[in-house]
C-alpha cells in the first residue's frame, strides 16, 4: 500500500497488513502474518497498533477485539469513532456522517458531562443481507 513517512518499520508493516485485509484483523492474526517480516513478539505488534490508533490511521472495533484501517480521510479525532456492523455477514463499516459527528461533539449527558472519547457500534442488517 502507500508508504507513510513518519511511521516506524513495524508500524508500516502492521498498517500494510490491516489495509490489505477485507475484514477487521485481530492482534494475534496480525502477529502470525508479520513474523516473516521480522516482528516476532506481541509487544511489538501492540506498540505499533497503539501508535496507529493514536495517529488515526486505524481504529479498534471493540466488539470484535479487532482492527480496521480508517476510511475517513477527514477523521478529526482518533478516539471518536462509530461503526455499523451487520449482524448477519459481520461486515464492519466506519460511519462517516457529519451530522452524527457534530451532534456527538456537543453531546453531554444529564449530569453535564461532555465526552472526549467514544467508540460507538451500531448493529443491524446491511443492504445485501436485508434483501436476502
C-alpha positions, 0 to 999 in steps of 0.5 A, spaced: 500 500 500 502 507 500 508 508 504 507 513 510 513 517 512 513 518 519 511 511 521 516 506 524 518 499 520 513 495 524 508 500 524 508 500 516 508 493 516 502 492 521 498 498 517 500 494 510 497 488 513 490 491 516 489 495 509 490 489 505 485 485 509 477 485 507 475 484 514 477 487 521 484 483 523 485 481 530 492 482 534 494 475 534 492 474 526 496 480 525 502 477 529 502 470 525 502 474 518 508 479 520 513 474 523 516 473 516 517 480 516 521 480 522 516 482 528 516 476 532 513 478 539 506 481 541 509 487 544 511 489 538 505 488 534 501 492 540 506 498 540 505 499 533 497 498 533 497 503 539 501 508 535 496 507 529 490 508 533 493 514 536 495 517 529 488 515 526 490 511 521 486 505 524 481 504 529 479 498 534 472 495 533 471 493 540 466 488 539 470 484 535 477 485 539 479 487 532 482 492 527 480 496 521 484 501 517 480 508 517 476 510 511 475 517 513 480 521 510 477 527 514 477 523 521 478 529 526 479 525 532 482 518 533 478 516 539 471 518 536 469 513 532 462 509 530 461 503 526 455 499 523 456 492 523 451 487 520 449 482 524 448 477 519 455 477 514 459 481 520 461 486 515 464 492 519 463 499 516 466 506 519 460 511 519 462 517 516 456 522 517 457 529 519 451 530 522 452 524 527 459 527 528 457 534 530 451 532 534 456 527 538 461 533 539 456 537 543 453 531 546 453 531 554 449 527 558 444 529 564 449 530 569 453 535 564 458 531 562 461 532 555 465 526 552 472 526 549 472 519 547 467 514 544 467 508 540 460 507 538 457 500 534 451 500 531 448 493 529 443 491 524 442 488 517 446 491 511 443 492 504 445 485 501 443 481 507 436 485 508 434 483 501 436 476 502 
